[in-house]
Amino acid sequence: MTSLWGLLRHNRNYRYAWMGQVVSEIGDYFNNIAVFALVMEKSGSGLVVSGVMLARAIPAVLAGPVAGVALDRFDRKRIMIASDLIRAVVALGFVLTIHQPRPWLLYVLSAALMFASPFFTSGRAAILPTIANSEELHAANSLTQTTQWATLTAGTLLAGFSAAALGYRWAFVINSLSFVFSAAMIWRMAVPGGFRARRHAAEGVVRPWREYSDGVKYLRSVPLMVGIALISVGWAMGGGAAQILFALFGEQVFHRGASGIGAIWGFAGIGLLAGGAAGHLLGKRAGFAGYKKAVTISYLAHGAAYMAFSQARGFGFALLAMMLSRVGMAITTVLNNAQLLRHTPDAFRGRIFATMESLRWSVMIVSMAAAGIASQYFSPRTIGLAAGGFGLATALAWAWRDWRGLLPEPRAEESGPSAAALHPLPGAGLGDN
């Protein structure tokens, strides 16, 4: 199996994708922290924070089906570059919000930014088996996920202190430039045959809704993917509220402003980074049955630690609890994503990842709206306790499905020829159900 360092050293295409990921995602967090801190500075309202998050979530849901069909039918590389360039222009527009007394422009720009995002994020997942061979795929998945969390750690910590020291304008400019850099890196990737999906049938006339429905039907036909979707829904039920709670805890509970919000996000990133490393090691060693048990244990830990975070009296203990919560979540994410990459045919990969993303955002809309409204009547600690409870409930639901035998490993014919050709993850088949 290829090592993480060996992957970066020897795989030119993955190295370019990784470099673009590092820079653009750090820039993203400069935008996120600056926007949330700007909202809290001007309004101090959890309801306005909720409005910004909803302005981001709703377009992401609407874009998901379109992005999934486009990524499975057209050149994925070109779609990703277009997404980056559009987001570069929109990100620069946030400079205009600094002196805007009302939040409407934040809502408009947030909506535009997030509508373009699934075309890139789902595309990046879909091309991973194209730019990484069967020996490299597990390392590529682990490094992509872990890098995402490493940039969360660095980006939020840097953004929190930079917004406080340099102001919001530079945060938005840096975010815009990061998308330009990402587009340049994606443009340099090249593989024989290009980046169009390998389809099983003649292309014929484009029927977007029918093609998207076919992707959803395929997902529903594979019990493991239904179970992974359950995890996504469970995370989003508490995760939507968390997007708002991080700002409320940093500003209202611990009274630390932008640096407090950045610290909470930063320690969450440290936990995700540690969990990503643990998930990589587990993925190399655990069989299919071990994978399912690891998801149960790690997600139970995630929910319990988040509940502890919500009740913490000291800022230091709160950061520790948040870090532990994200360790559990990261292990689950790495392991589940590895299974999706292994078992999803290339012809469906764009739609499956876009559908999972839309599903998360759909539930997050409800969660964020509920948290925003609840923030007018309940304390952030009470809302956080409920959010952590959703994590525990999700873990128990997964464990019950596993116990009832409702999470079998997909057969080769369910995964399709492109997935069956992938080299099985090390340890697969040892102790499988």
C-alpha angles and dihedrals in degrees: 000000000000117000121232091248092045090053092055093043100049106026108075096185095049091047091057092047090049094049091051090048094052096051099039095046093049086051090051092059091050085059095044097050093042092051095048094044090047091052093048091046093052101036111007086210126138087200091062090048087052089050092054091049092049089049086057098041102049095055090046089057093047092047095050099079092043092048093047095053093043093050092051094048108034138041106298094202094056092047091052093050091050090050091052095049094047091049091050091060094044093047091055089053090067087078086076092060095064094084097026106115094204126056098230094102091051088054093049096047093043089053093050093046094052096044089061095044103077090058087064104032096047089042091054090053092045095053095047095094088045095057097034122057124223093273092049101042099090092048091046092052093047094046093046092052094042092048089052089058094041089056088048089057096045097035098050095044092047093042094050094053094037093052089051094046105033104024134241098288095073092047091059094044091051090050091053094049091048091062091051090053091048092052090052091052094048090048090059094058117102135174132174108269094019130247103300116123119257102244125203096216140033111288098232120161118351110251104174099185094045092047092049090048090052089055092050091048090052091051091050091050093062112069094203091056089050088053092049089049087053089057090050091052092046092050092048093052089064098021095064091056089046091062089062097035094058089061093043094048093047094047108027107022101038098019095222102128122205093345090054092050089048092049093053091049090044095054089045086056092050089054092048090050093052091045091049091056090048091048091052092054093045091049091056095050111027124087121220094275090048090050092056093048091048090055091052094050097042094048093049087054090048094055096043094048092049090054088051090051091054092056099039115127098193122061092224094055090046091055091048092050091048090051092052091047091056093048089063093045093049094052089053093048096050093048095045093046090051089055092049092051092047098048106031116094116232091242091062101031098098092049094045095052092041091049092051089050093048091047091054093048093046092057091040089058090060092043094049093046091049092047092048092051092041090053087069091059109022136046120257088246092060093047091048092052090055092047091054090049090061088058092054092047091051092052091050092049091052091047091051092051090049092049091050091051093246094132105064121165109264116255120240091254091054091052094048130224097293093053095041089057091062116102108254116252111263111270094022110144094027106120093348122163 
